[in-house]
Amino acid sequence: MGQFVDPLDIFVQDLYMMTHTGSTLKSRVSVSSPSFAAHAAHHLALAEVLRSRLKSALAGGGTVLVDRHHARGKILVRDRIDLLVDPLTPFLELSPLAAYG
């Protein structure tokens, strides 16, 4: 299957590049404040929830659902896409959580 790139990792890399290169953005945010730490922890927890949901979606919803799909003689959609595209061809999946919840 094609290689999945975590959009959150890209965001973190971009944020790092914005803050650690020659260009500097002026800010009045105190990164050492308790409020900042609480918000950062909250958003990191949300990012982990998103990562776990993405992992579940990329796994086809879990072993029970994958086994049920295979028992019906069907191929998972990501596997069908892999069969259609040339090897090592990048494929951009736009909404992996579209049907979640």
C-alpha positions, 0 to 999 in steps of 0.5 A: 500500500502507498506510504501514508504521510501524517498531516500533523507531522508535516504541520509540526515540521512547518511550524519548526521551520517557521520558528527556527529559520532566519525569519522571526514572527513577533509574538506576545505569547508567553510559552512558559505560562501555565495557560500555554502549557495547558493549551499545548497539552490539550491540543497534543491530546487531540492530535493523538486522538486524531492519529489513533482515528487515522490509524484505525481508518487506514487499517480498514476499521479494525480486524473484525471489519476487515475479516467481515469484508474479506469473508464476503469476497470483497477487497478493501478500497485502499487495496483496490486503489493499490491494484489500480495505480502503478507501483510507487505511484503517490496517491493523495487521500483527501478525507480518510475520516469522512465517514467516521462516527 
